[in-house]
């Protein structure tokens, strides 16, 4: 191996020291976001959409239950294949809002937001924005994930404080495979 292509120990240490010194400076300039996948604006739009599907009434709605947190976490794992669909879908919802109402989705009132989502559900979004049934597919996907985040197990990032289970009057289910035993009493009193 020629000397020009080899990396000397001294050169490696110099590069490593530079990277180590620059690391904290680089991380300090990065803006912190609570989202793993979504941008803050995408998360706000999706939260408004989810709140139209499961609005708060006498019980908390999708926003309080942390449905967007659930979807965000799942898009980094189990729902990874849907990342592009969410990125394009949320942008298309905003474009549809601008095309139909002249305002961004977040600037619409609750009734207008609901009407816009009903348009997507009927697959009647503007054809130049939504092609080949994409509006209905995105609507069905995000509604399905909204329901999963609202009614699912809180350990997956949604259903904060088990709000949907409390609303339905369900007890917090035990972890599968773990039965509640009273170990202070013998299981077979005759054996003792």
Secondary structure, DSSP 4 states (H G I P E B T S, - for coil): --TTTS--HHHHHHHHHHHHHHHHHHHHHSPP-S-SSS-HHHHHHHHHHHHHHS--SSS--HHHHTHHHHHHHHHTTTTGGGHHHHHHHHHHHHHHHHHHHSS-GGGS-HHHHHHHHHHHHTT-S-TTTS-TTHHHHHHHHHHHHHHHHHHS-GGGT-SGGGHHHHHHTPPPPPPTT-----TTS-S-GGG-
